[in-house]
């Protein structure tokens, strides 16, 4: 039997999406946290892949040729989904997304979701897509949760010599994979002026939503149609990561 889509995930299912870092294309894919923990509101590690499985259109990027081949095979009958293979710069990603919009989204509707999990200056990719005019309803990102608010940390730039920073952390790679993630405050600094609000943080993953989808502070969001803003970034970081009782049983902090 097919399980119903979680209600909050269903809020993100209207329209098309961009998934930067699709892995093997499955709902449960996560290169680091293969720990079987419940991912809170999404019940999944990759909400973008879940939405593709549920029928959303979109463009998916995956650097690994092997994993990309799995995605292509899984979605071989989906004409509304484009899969792009290879490690590429933010500028190249922007070109592919703009081409997808021109050829597949003729009415110019905004995406329902942009998910970024490249592990290489992710805020650089997101910033360029936003500068190109994309205004998704939701933005799902992986943050450097070791850097607490209010510290704004971001790598100087995308590093083209790195393929997968999470696999290039030890001395044999000269530790070049370290500190390639943007902090929660760096994403907030980028997104809040554009009207986005933090509505969820679970361990290393943060979700921002357009203000039109967030209930006013004087109201309580329902399970069906709106989010509740997490107004204090520091409290969100403490409650959803640093003080979380499951933090020390995950593979990131043995």
N, C-alpha and C positions, 0 to 999 in steps of 0.2 A: 504494500500500500504506500502511496505517496504521501509524505507528511506535508501539512500545510506550511506555507511560508510564514516565518515569524512576522508578526504584524508590523514591527518597526522596519524590518527589511523590505516588506511590501511597499512601504512608503517611498522606497528608493527605486521602484520597479517601473515607473512611468517614463518612457523615453529610451535613450541610448546612453552608452557609457564609454569611458576610457579606462583601461586597466594597464598601468605601467608596472609590470612584474607579475605576469599571470601564472608563473610556475608551470605545473602540469595541467592547469585548467580546472582543477577540482575545487570544490567548496572548502575542503579541509587542508589545502596546501599551505604550508608555511615552512620555509627553509630552516628556521631556527627552532621554533616552538612546537615540535612534534610531540606534544605532551598529553594530548587527549583532554585538555581542560575545556570546560564550557566557555565559549566566547561571548558570554553575556547576551546582549540583545540580538546579536546576529546568529548565534548558534553555529558559527563558522569562522574559519580563519580568513577567508577571502570572500567578502560579500559581493565583489564584482563578478567573480566566477559563479557564485550562486545565482546571481541575477541573469547571467548568460544562460545557465542551465534552465532557468524558468522562462526563457524566451526573449529577454532583452537583447536588442541589437548593440553592436559596439565594435571598437577596435582594441585589440589586445597586443601587448608587447611582451616578449620574453627573450632574454639574451641567450639562454642555453639552447643550442640546436636540438638536443635530445628532448628536452621538456617541450619545446615549441612544436616538435614533430608529434608529440602526444596530443597537444591541443588541436593541431590541425586535423589529426585523425578523428578525435572526438567530435569536432565541429565541421566535418567534411560536407555535411548536407546543409549547413547554415550559410545562405547567401548574404545574410545581413550582418555577418561577423567577418572582420578582417583580422588576420593574425600576422604580426610583423616579427621577424626573427633577427636577432643580433644585438650586440652591445652598441649603443649609439648615444650621441650627444643630445642635450635638450633641444638644440636647433633642429636636428634631424627628426626627432619625435614630433616637434611642432609641424614640420613639413608633412609628415604622414597623417597627422590628425586633420590638418587643413584639407588635404587631398580627400580623406574619408568624408569630411563634411560636404565638399563640393560634389562628390559622386554618389553618396549614399543618403545624405540628409538635405535634400533639395529645399525643404521648407525652412531650414535654418533653426530648428528648435534647439533649445539648450540641452546639454546632457543632464541626465538625472544624477550621475555620479562620476567623479574622477577619483580613482584610487592610485596612489603612488607608493610603491615599495621597491625602489631600485637599489637602495643601500649605497647611494653615491650622490650626495648633495640633492636629495629629493626635493627640497624647496626650490632648487634651481629649475627643475623641470616644471614644477607647479607654477612658479612665478612667470615663466615664459608662456605657458598656456593661458594664464590669466591676462598677460599683456597682449596676447593675440585676440582677446575679446571673449573667451569662453567664460561662462558664468553658470557652472553646474549647480544643481540644487543641493548636492552633498559633496563633501570632499573628505576622503578617508586616507590618512597618512600614517606612516610609521615614524615615531619620533625618537630622538636620543633621550631616553628617559633617565639616563645617568646625569643629565644636566638639568637641574631643577629651575622652575620659574623663580624669580623673574629674569634669569640669565638668558639673553638672546645669543645663541650660538649657531653658526652655520659654517660649513666649509667655505674656503675662499672661492672655490669654483668646482664644477664637475671635473673629475680626474679621469681622463681618457685611458690612462695606463692600467686602471683597475677594472677587472671584469666583474668580480663578485667580492665586495669588501668583506663580507662575513666569512669568506673562505680564505682571506688573505690577511690574517691577523697576527700570525706568528713570525719568528725571526727570519724564516726562509723567504718571506715576502717583505722583510725589513719593516714589518708592522704597518705597512702602508694602508691597510684596511681600517685602522683605528680612526675614530672621530669623523666619520664620513656622513653621519646623520645630523639632521637639523633638530634643534631643541623644540620643545612645545611652545616656548615663548617666541621663537623665531617664526614658527607657523602662524601664531596668533598675531604677531606684528605685521605679517603679510596679509592675513585674511580679514582681520577685524575692520580695517578701513573700507573694505569692500562689502561690509554688511554681514559677514559670516560670524557665527557664534559657536563656541565649543559646546557640544551637547553630549558627548560620550568620550571617556578614556578608559581603556581596558589594557592594563600592563603597558605595552609599548605602542598601542594603536590608539589614534585619536580621530574622532569624527567631528567635522564642522558642518553646519547646515545654514542655508540662507535664512536671513532673519524672518522672511515671510512664513517659514515653517516652524518657527520657534514661538511658543506661547508667551504672551506678555508676563512680566515678572509677577504681576498681581494674580495670575491665573495658574491653574495646575494643568499641565498638558495631559491630554487623553492618550490612551494606548494606540489610537487609530490615526490621528490627524496632525499631531504636532509634537515637538520636542520641548524639553525643559533645558534652559541654558545652565551650564556650569560656569558661574560668573567669576569664581575665584580660581585662577590657574594653579596657584600653589596648593590649595586644598584638593583640587582635582588630582594633582601629581602625588600628594601624600596618600590620598584615599585609594586611588586606582593603581598605584605602582609601589611607592616606597614603603608604605605601611600595610600593603596587601598581605594577608596571611599566607598566600600561596607563592609569594615572590621567591622564597628561598628553595622551593622544590622544583622550580623551572630549570631548564638547561642553561639559561644565560648566567644564572648565579648559583652554581652548585654548592 
